[in-house]
Amino acid sequence: RHYVHSMCTPTRVSVQSGRLPVHAQMTLKNPEEPSSGMPRNMTGIAEKLSSAGYQTHFVGKWDVGMATHKHTPRGRGYGTSLCYFEHKNDYWTQKC
């Protein structure tokens, strides 16, 4: 069984949703498109942990969608986040 995909978005969706990439998201789309990232009808791990009383924080590359506020870390149940949304980030030039 494989738990990662050759592209970053399906793997990140898999980690957030607990589902294999084939059941969640198999494409690498522009993160600003509503159909990119984790589908809105899926519950993420932060939503479950928040409802159980845990504090949730996200740090790093999001790449699980950003078309609307509901696609962002705060919309997915994270209390705080320090992240970037694009597929890549150049640490030398500080540009996406």
C-alpha positions as a Markdown table, in Angstrom:
| # | Residue | x | y | z |
|---|---|---|---|---|
| 1 | Arg | 0.0 | 0.0 | 0.0 |
| 2 | His | 1.3 | 3.5 | -0.9 |
| 3 | Tyr | 0.6 | 6.4 | 1.5 |
| 4 | Val | 2.2 | 9.1 | -0.6 |
| 5 | His | 1.6 | 10.4 | -4.2 |
| 6 | Ser | 4.2 | 11.6 | -6.6 |
| 7 | Met | 2.8 | 15.2 | -6.3 |
| 8 | Cys | 2.5 | 17.2 | -3.2 |
| 9 | Thr | -1.3 | 18.2 | -3.2 |
| 10 | Pro | -2.7 | 14.6 | -3.2 |
| 11 | Thr | -0.3 | 13.6 | -0.4 |
| 12 | Arg | -1.2 | 16.7 | 1.7 |
| 13 | Val | -4.9 | 16.1 | 1.1 |
| 14 | Ser | -4.4 | 12.5 | 2.2 |
| 15 | Val | -2.7 | 13.6 | 5.4 |
| 16 | Gln | -5.4 | 16.1 | 6.2 |
| 17 | Ser | -8.4 | 13.9 | 5.4 |
| 18 | Gly | -7.1 | 10.4 | 6.4 |
| 19 | Arg | -8.1 | 9.0 | 3.0 |
| 20 | Leu | -5.9 | 7.7 | 0.2 |
| 21 | Pro | -5.2 | 10.2 | -2.6 |
| 22 | Val | -7.2 | 8.2 | -5.1 |
| 23 | His | -10.3 | 8.8 | -2.9 |
| 24 | Ala | -9.6 | 12.5 | -2.2 |
| 25 | Gln | -7.7 | 14.5 | -4.8 |
| 26 | Met | -5.4 | 13.2 | -7.6 |
| 27 | Thr | -4.5 | 16.4 | -9.4 |
| 28 | Leu | -2.2 | 19.4 | -9.0 |
| 29 | Lys | -4.4 | 22.3 | -9.8 |
| 30 | Asn | -4.1 | 26.0 | -9.1 |
| 31 | Pro | -4.8 | 26.4 | -5.4 |
| 32 | Glu | -7.2 | 29.3 | -6.1 |
| 33 | Glu | -9.6 | 27.0 | -8.0 |
| 34 | Pro | -12.6 | 25.9 | -6.0 |
| 35 | Ser | -12.1 | 22.3 | -7.1 |
| 36 | Ser | -8.5 | 22.1 | -5.9 |
| 37 | Gly | -7.3 | 20.7 | -2.6 |
| 38 | Met | -9.4 | 18.8 | -0.2 |
| 39 | Pro | -13.1 | 18.6 | -1.2 |
| 40 | Arg | -15.3 | 20.6 | 1.2 |
| 41 | Asn | -17.5 | 17.7 | 2.0 |
| 42 | Met | -14.6 | 15.9 | 3.7 |
| 43 | Thr | -13.8 | 16.5 | 7.4 |
| 44 | Gly | -10.2 | 17.2 | 8.2 |
| 45 | Ile | -8.1 | 16.1 | 11.1 |
| 46 | Ala | -8.1 | 19.6 | 12.6 |
| 47 | Glu | -11.9 | 19.8 | 12.6 |
| 48 | Lys | -12.1 | 16.5 | 14.5 |
| 49 | Leu | -9.4 | 17.5 | 17.0 |
| 50 | Ser | -11.0 | 20.9 | 17.6 |
| 51 | Ser | -14.3 | 19.4 | 18.3 |
| 52 | Ala | -12.6 | 17.1 | 20.9 |
| 53 | Gly | -11.2 | 20.2 | 22.7 |
| 54 | Tyr | -7.7 | 20.2 | 21.3 |
| 55 | Gln | -5.9 | 23.4 | 20.2 |
| 56 | Thr | -4.8 | 23.1 | 16.6 |
| 57 | His | -2.0 | 24.9 | 14.8 |
| 58 | Phe | -0.7 | 24.5 | 11.3 |
| 59 | Val | 2.8 | 25.5 | 10.2 |
| 60 | Gly | 4.3 | 25.0 | 6.7 |
| 61 | Lys | 3.2 | 24.5 | 3.2 |
| 62 | Trp | -0.7 | 24.3 | 3.0 |
| 63 | Asp | -1.4 | 23.4 | -0.7 |
| 64 | Val | -4.8 | 21.9 | 0.2 |
| 65 | Gly | -6.8 | 24.7 | -1.4 |
| 66 | Met | -7.4 | 28.4 | -0.8 |
| 67 | Ala | -10.2 | 29.3 | -3.1 |
| 68 | Thr | -12.4 | 30.5 | -0.3 |
| 69 | His | -12.0 | 31.1 | 3.5 |
| 70 | Lys | -13.4 | 27.6 | 4.1 |
| 71 | His | -10.5 | 26.1 | 2.1 |
| 72 | Thr | -7.8 | 27.8 | 4.3 |
| 73 | Pro | -6.4 | 26.4 | 7.5 |
| 74 | Arg | -8.8 | 28.5 | 9.6 |
| 75 | Gly | -11.7 | 27.3 | 7.6 |
| 76 | Arg | -10.5 | 23.7 | 8.1 |
| 77 | Gly | -10.4 | 23.9 | 11.8 |
| 78 | Tyr | -7.0 | 25.1 | 12.7 |
| 79 | Gly | -7.0 | 27.8 | 15.4 |
| 80 | Thr | -3.8 | 29.4 | 14.1 |
| 81 | Ser | -1.6 | 29.0 | 11.1 |
| 82 | Leu | 1.7 | 30.2 | 9.7 |
| 83 | Cys | 1.9 | 29.0 | 6.1 |
| 84 | Tyr | 2.2 | 29.7 | 2.5 |
| 85 | Phe | -0.4 | 28.6 | -0.1 |
| 86 | Glu | 1.4 | 28.1 | -3.4 |
| 87 | His | 3.0 | 25.0 | -4.7 |
| 88 | Lys | 6.5 | 26.3 | -4.3 |
| 89 | Asn | 8.3 | 29.0 | -2.3 |
| 90 | Asp | 11.8 | 30.2 | -3.2 |
| 91 | Tyr | 13.6 | 30.7 | 0.1 |
| 92 | Trp | 16.4 | 32.6 | -1.7 |
| 93 | Thr | 14.3 | 35.3 | -3.3 |
| 94 | Gln | 11.3 | 35.0 | -0.9 |
| 95 | Lys | 8.9 | 34.8 | -3.9 |
| 96 | Cys | 6.3 | 32.3 | -4.8 |
